[in-house]
Structures are given as C-alpha cells and as structure tokens.
Amino acid sequence: MSDIERQVAEVVERLVDDGAERGVQVAVYRHGEQIVDVAAGEADAGRPVTADTLFHVTSTGKGVTSTVLHTLVSDDVLTYDLPIVDVWPEFGVNGKDRATLRDALTHSVGVPAVPVDTTPEDLCDWDRMCALIAGATPWWEPGTRTGYHPHTFGFILGEIVRRATGKTISTVLRERVAEPLGVGRELFFGVPQDDLDRVARHEDAAGMTITPDMAASMAETVPFFRVLDGWTAAPLGAMPDAAYCNRRDVLTADIPAGGVMSARAIARMYAALLGPVDGVRLLSPSRLREVTTVAASGTDAVIGFPARRGLGFDLGFQGALGSATLFGMAGSSGTAAYADPATGVVVAVAKNRVTAGDYATFGAVSAVVAANL
C-alpha cells in the first residue's frame, strides 16, 4: 500500500469508526494510473464494502450521462448545436423548438420541473416521463438562463440518445464507455437484476427528511422547492433519500439523472476523459477543453446559488482540490467525482450514508490527495 493510499484509508476508516459514515469507497487516479483503491465499512449488515460494491450515486451519475453524449458528438452522431426537435419532434411545443443539445447539457433548456405528484414509479416509466417533458412549458426561454434540472436532465439527454441511435442510453454507456474501460459490471444507470445483491443498502443521516411544510417554507427563498402550475423541480414523493436509493425498481430502471456504480468505475471513466487508460481515451484533448470550458454561468435559476458549468459538468469545487480547471459532478447523497486536467488527478467517492448537501467525506479525502500532489 502506497503512502497516499494508507493516508486515505486512515481517513475513511476513522469516519466509519466515528459513525460519520457507514460504508465508503474511494478511488483516485493520476495520469491514467489508479493510485488509491480504498473500501471501508458496511454495505449492509454483515456485508463489508469491497472495491466492486455498487452504490446509487444520485447526481454524480450526471457526469456519466454527459460523457455518453460527448462520445457521440466526437463520432459525429450528434452536434452540440443540434436542435432537439431534429431528433425528437414532439419536444418542440410551447416554445422549446429552438432548444439545443448544448442547452440540455448546460441545464439551460428551461424544463427543470416535473409534476408535483411525481413518484418513483413514474421515474421508472421512461415513455411517460419523456412524454411529460416533451409537452412541458419551459420556465424560461431555452438558452437564456441556467438552472439545475434534477430529474429532467437525464431523460432529455437519454431520449436524444435513443432517438439518434435507436438504443437506450444504458446500452450506449455499456458499448462506448463501460466495456472498453473494463468496468462493464460496475458502471450502470440501471443495474441488471442479477447484480442487485452487490448494491449497498443506503441509510439517511439524521435530519435529512424534508416535510411538505419545510418545502413550502423554503420555496419562499429557494426556487428549487417552488411549485409553478403544478410542477416542481423537487417532488417530495421522489426525493433521492435512502428509501429511494434502496428501491429495486429505481435501481434497475434507466434513470440517467443518477446511476448505480462503483467509485473506481467512475474514477476510471474520468481518467479516460483526461488521457489514455490502458490504451483507451474517451475524448481528444481539444474536445476535453471544449466540454470543460465555461458554457453557462450566473445565478442558478433553480438552486439560487452561483453556477459555473461546462457541457454537462460543474466546474470547480470548494475545498482542497478547488482549481479553475476542475470539473465533475456531485450527488445529493454526498457522493462526488471530479477530475483536474491541470494535475491529471481524479477523485471519486461513493458511500451509503445519504448526507444531502454535505460533502465532508469528499472534502477530507480531497485534502489528503491535494497534500500528496
């Protein structure tokens, strides 16, 4: 075990021993080589976390979704300025006819919401969700603002993929990303039934439950919780809490706003965005620069916080790894995966304690990595 791997293991094991986390995976790559592969704690009662344990990583999976799209653009199957209606004509109603793939990747389409009564069962129904989104009225003119699309991001991009290729986005992920990188059994949107027993059981941290009264109160200052004409970005019946992350139908469905994967699989994917990994490189250097250049910025119209976005990735992350060139995605469960082209470093953390908005574990791991660069 290298010194950096030992230090990361000590941090993660201490978090588990102190009760801050239940089960954690950490994977770190540098210049295409894995330098940290740590697993600690329990996936479930009596079942330890191992390197190939799978976790529902919530919105960390959006970076995987974006990667699939970038590989298709690189092979001229799609273009960033493609009007969505060119492949999905039904999407063009109610003022969305000029929305582009670029708008979808930058959370600028203006359709961040779903019906307020949306359930997990609804999210598992691909055709239903895509029909609802296609018929939706945007909250703003597409391309004029950026605002986080929690659920709809994955369906919009996934349906573009399906219309353009005739394949589900899960199939394209497997063919273009997971299998070439040797992580075909660790990088999923919907996990196969036969692999369900490899998924960690998630649990909520204390104080994570959001009641209707809390949501109504927060809606006064946080657009994320507002309800407009019966639509909201945050349907309380489908919040990504532990119960949601443990549902077998959710885990096996194509819901590419999230995903089911291991930390080392996510890290390997990001490493292959930065450069070759065992001979496999997902994007050219020029394409990588393009997708990690600021494409949308300003106050997020849904979350209400400042945003800097590339094409499908958030740019920058507070903490020890923070730099102008950092890109990746974090999930509401506290999972995260970020890469830095300047240093060639990738850090990915997956875990089963759902700590909405709290990335202390990723921060602690990142501090160790940064100190060893």
C-alpha positions in Angstrom: 0.0 0.0 0.0 1.4 3.4 -1.0 1.7 6.3 1.4 -1.2 8.2 -0.1 -3.4 5.1 -0.2 -2.6 4.4 3.5 -3.5 8.0 4.4 -6.8 7.9 2.6 -7.6 4.6 4.2 -6.9 6.0 7.6 -9.3 9.0 7.0 -12.1 6.8 5.7 -11.8 4.2 8.4 -11.8 6.9 11.0 -15.1 8.3 9.5 -16.6 4.8 9.7 -15.4 4.1 13.2 -16.7 7.5 14.4 -20.1 6.8 12.9 -20.0 9.7 10.4 -20.2 7.1 7.6 -21.4 3.5 7.3 -19.7 2.4 4.1 -17.3 4.2 1.8 -15.3 3.6 -1.4 -12.6 5.9 -2.7 -10.8 5.7 -6.0 -8.0 8.1 -7.1 -6.3 8.2 -10.5 -3.3 10.2 -11.6 -2.1 10.4 -15.2 -4.2 7.3 -16.1 -3.0 5.1 -13.2 -5.0 4.2 -10.2 -3.1 5.2 -7.1 -5.9 4.7 -4.5 -8.5 2.0 -4.2 -10.0 2.0 -0.7 -13.1 0.4 0.7 -14.3 0.6 4.3 -17.3 -0.1 6.4 -20.5 -2.0 5.7 -22.5 -2.2 2.5 -25.3 -3.8 4.6 -25.5 -5.7 7.9 -22.7 -8.3 7.9 -21.6 -7.4 4.4 -18.5 -5.3 4.1 -17.9 -2.7 1.4 -15.5 -4.0 -1.3 -14.0 -2.4 -4.3 -16.7 -3.7 -6.6 -19.7 -2.9 -4.3 -22.2 -0.8 -6.2 -23.8 2.4 -4.9 -26.6 4.6 -6.0 -24.6 7.8 -6.6 -27.6 10.2 -7.3 -26.5 13.1 -9.4 -22.9 12.1 -9.6 -24.2 9.9 -12.4 -25.0 13.0 -14.5 -21.3 13.2 -15.4 -21.5 9.7 -16.8 -24.6 10.7 -18.8 -22.8 13.7 -20.2 -19.8 11.5 -21.1 -22.0 9.3 -23.2 -23.2 12.3 -25.2 -19.7 13.6 -25.7 -18.6 10.3 -27.3 -21.5 10.5 -29.7 -20.6 14.1 -30.6 -17.0 13.1 -31.1 -18.1 10.5 -33.6 -20.4 12.9 -35.4 -23.5 11.1 -34.4 -24.7 14.4 -32.8 -23.6 18.0 -32.6 -23.8 20.4 -29.6 -25.9 22.9 -31.6 -28.3 20.2 -32.8 -31.9 21.4 -32.3 -33.5 18.8 -30.1 -36.6 18.7 -32.3 -34.4 17.4 -35.2 -34.3 14.0 -33.4 -37.3 14.4 -31.0 -40.0 16.4 -32.9 -42.5 16.2 -30.0 -40.2 18.2 -27.8 -40.7 21.4 -29.8 -44.0 22.5 -28.4 -44.6 25.5 -26.1 -41.6 27.5 -27.1 -39.0 24.7 -26.9 -38.5 24.4 -30.7 -35.1 26.2 -30.7 -33.6 24.3 -27.7 -30.4 22.5 -28.5 -28.3 19.7 -27.1 -25.9 22.4 -25.8 -28.9 23.9 -23.8 -29.6 20.4 -22.4 -26.1 19.8 -21.3 -25.9 23.2 -19.6 -29.2 22.9 -17.7 -30.5 25.8 -19.9 -33.5 24.2 -21.6 -35.9 25.7 -19.1 -37.6 22.4 -18.1 -36.2 21.7 -14.7 -39.6 20.5 -13.3 -41.9 17.5 -13.2 -45.4 17.2 -11.9 -45.5 17.9 -8.2 -47.1 14.4 -7.6 -44.3 12.5 -9.4 -43.5 9.2 -7.7 -40.5 6.8 -8.0 -42.8 4.6 -10.1 -43.3 7.4 -12.5 -39.5 8.0 -12.8 -39.1 4.3 -13.7 -41.6 4.8 -16.7 -39.3 6.1 -19.4 -42.0 6.8 -22.0 -44.3 8.5 -19.5 -41.6 10.9 -18.3 -40.4 11.7 -21.8 -43.9 12.5 -22.9 -44.4 14.8 -19.9 -41.2 16.6 -20.5 -41.8 17.0 -24.2 -45.2 18.6 -23.6 -43.9 20.8 -20.8 -44.0 24.6 -20.9 -40.5 26.0 -20.1 -39.9 28.1 -17.0 -37.7 30.4 -19.1 -36.8 30.8 -22.8 -34.3 27.9 -23.6 -30.7 29.1 -23.7 -31.3 32.3 -21.8 -30.6 31.1 -18.2 -29.1 28.1 -16.5 -31.0 26.3 -13.8 -30.3 22.9 -12.4 -32.5 20.1 -14.0 -32.5 17.4 -11.2 -34.7 14.8 -12.8 -35.2 16.0 -16.4 -31.6 16.3 -17.3 -31.2 12.6 -17.7 -34.5 12.0 -19.5 -33.8 14.8 -22.0 -30.3 13.6 -22.8 -31.3 9.9 -22.7 -34.1 10.4 -25.2 -31.9 12.4 -27.5 -29.5 9.4 -27.5 -32.4 6.9 -28.0 -33.8 8.9 -30.9 -30.4 9.4 -32.6 -29.0 5.8 -32.2 -32.1 3.6 -31.7 -30.5 2.4 -28.5 -31.1 3.1 -24.8 -28.6 5.3 -23.1 -27.7 2.3 -20.9 -26.8 0.3 -24.0 -24.7 3.1 -25.4 -23.0 3.6 -22.0 -22.0 -0.1 -22.0 -20.8 -0.2 -25.6 -18.9 3.1 -25.7 -17.7 3.6 -22.1 -18.0 0.8 -19.6 -16.9 -2.2 -21.6 -14.0 -0.5 -23.4 -12.7 0.5 -20.0 -13.2 -2.9 -18.4 -15.9 -1.7 -16.0 -18.9 -3.3 -17.7 -20.1 -4.7 -14.4 -19.5 -1.6 -12.3 -20.9 1.3 -14.3 -24.7 1.4 -14.8 -27.7 3.7 -15.0 -29.9 0.7 -14.2 -28.2 -2.3 -12.6 -29.1 -5.7 -14.0 -31.3 -7.8 -11.8 -28.5 -10.4 -11.3 -26.3 -7.7 -9.7 -28.8 -6.3 -7.3 -27.2 -8.1 -4.4 -24.0 -6.2 -5.0 -25.7 -2.8 -4.3 -25.0 -1.3 -0.9 -28.0 -0.5 1.3 -28.4 3.2 1.9 -29.4 5.0 5.1 -30.3 8.6 5.8 -28.2 10.8 8.0 -30.1 12.4 10.9 -32.3 15.4 9.9 -32.5 14.5 6.2 -36.3 14.3 5.9 -38.0 17.2 4.2 -41.6 17.7 5.1 -44.2 19.5 3.0 -44.2 22.4 5.4 -40.4 22.6 5.2 -40.5 22.6 1.4 -43.2 25.3 1.4 -41.2 27.5 3.7 -38.0 27.0 1.7 -39.8 27.7 -1.6 -40.1 31.4 -0.5 -36.4 31.8 -0.9 -35.2 28.7 -2.8 -36.7 28.3 -6.3 -35.8 24.5 -6.2 -38.8 23.9 -4.0 -41.3 26.2 -5.6 -44.4 24.8 -7.4 -45.5 26.5 -10.6 -48.7 25.4 -12.2 -48.5 22.1 -10.5 -44.8 21.4 -11.5 -41.7 21.5 -9.3 -38.0 20.6 -9.5 -38.3 18.8 -6.2 -41.3 16.4 -6.0 -41.3 15.3 -2.4 -42.5 11.8 -3.3 -39.4 11.2 -5.4 -36.6 12.8 -3.4 -33.3 10.9 -3.6 -33.3 9.8 0.0 -32.2 6.4 1.3 -35.6 4.8 0.7 -35.5 6.0 -3.0 -31.9 4.7 -3.4 -32.9 1.3 -2.0 -35.9 0.7 -4.3 -35.3 -2.3 -6.6 -37.4 -0.7 -9.4 -35.3 2.5 -9.2 -32.0 0.6 -9.1 -32.9 -1.4 -12.2 -34.5 1.4 -14.2 -32.9 3.7 -16.8 -32.8 6.9 -14.8 -29.7 8.7 -16.1 -30.0 11.7 -13.8 -28.3 9.3 -11.4 -26.8 5.9 -11.6 -25.5 2.7 -9.9 -21.8 2.3 -9.9 -18.6 1.9 -8.0 -16.1 4.7 -7.2 -13.4 3.0 -9.1 -15.6 2.7 -12.2 -16.5 6.4 -12.1 -12.8 7.4 -11.5 -11.6 5.2 -14.4 -14.1 6.9 -16.7 -12.9 10.4 -15.7 -9.3 9.3 -16.0 -10.1 8.2 -19.6 -11.5 11.7 -20.3 -8.2 13.2 -19.2 -6.0 10.8 -21.2 -5.4 7.2 -22.1 -6.2 4.5 -19.5 -4.7 1.2 -20.7 -4.9 2.5 -24.2 -8.5 3.8 -24.1 -9.1 7.5 -24.3 -12.7 8.7 -24.5 -12.2 12.3 -25.7 -9.5 14.1 -27.7 -7.6 16.9 -25.9 -9.4 19.5 -27.9 -12.8 18.0 -27.1 -11.9 17.8 -23.4 -11.0 21.5 -23.5 -14.3 22.3 -25.2 -16.5 20.5 -22.7 -14.7 21.8 -19.7 -14.7 25.5 -20.8 -17.4 27.7 -19.1 -20.5 27.4 -21.2 -23.1 28.8 -18.7 -22.7 30.8 -15.6 -24.5 33.2 -13.3 -27.1 32.6 -10.5 -28.7 29.3 -10.9 -32.4 29.9 -11.7 -33.5 26.7 -9.7 -31.0 26.3 -6.9 -30.4 30.0 -6.4 -26.6 29.8 -6.0 -23.8 30.9 -8.3 -23.1 28.3 -11.1 -20.2 27.7 -13.5 -21.0 24.9 -16.0 -19.2 23.3 -18.9 -21.1 21.0 -21.2 -22.6 18.6 -18.7 -20.1 19.1 -15.9 -19.9 21.5 -13.0 -16.7 23.5 -13.0 -14.7 24.0 -9.8 -15.4 22.6 -6.3 -14.8 24.2 -2.9 -12.1 22.6 -0.9 -8.5 21.4 -1.2 -8.9 20.3 -4.8 -10.5 23.5 -5.9 -9.0 24.9 -9.1 -10.1 26.7 -12.2 -9.7 23.6 -14.3 -11.6 21.1 -12.0 -14.7 19.5 -13.5 -17.2 16.8 -12.5 -20.4 16.2 -10.6 -21.6 15.7 -7.1 -24.7 13.9 -5.9 -27.2 14.9 -3.2 -26.2 11.7 -1.3 -22.8 13.2 -0.6 -21.1 11.2 -3.4 -18.8 13.1 -5.9 -16.3 12.6 -8.7 -14.1 15.3 -10.0 -11.1 15.5 -12.4 -8.4 18.1 -12.9 -6.7 18.3 -16.3 -4.0 20.5 -14.8 -2.8 17.8 -12.5 -4.1 14.6 -14.2 -5.8 13.7 -10.9 -9.3 12.2 -10.5 -11.0 11.6 -7.1 -14.3 9.7 -6.7 -16.1 8.9 -3.5 -19.2 6.6 -3.2 -21.0 5.9 0.0 -24.2 4.7 1.5 -24.9 7.3 4.2 -27.1 9.9 2.5 -25.9 13.3 3.6 -27.8 15.7 1.4 -25.6 18.7 0.6 -22.8 17.6 2.9 -19.6 16.7 1.2 -17.4 16.5 4.2 -16.1 13.0 3.4 -15.2 14.0 -0.2 -13.5 17.1 1.3 -11.5 15.0 3.8 -10.3 12.7 1.1 -9.5 15.5 -1.2 -7.4 17.2 1.4 -5.2 14.1 1.7 -4.9 13.8 -2.1 -4.0 17.5 -2.5 -1.4 17.3 0.2 0.3 14.5 -1.7 0.3 16.0 -5.2 
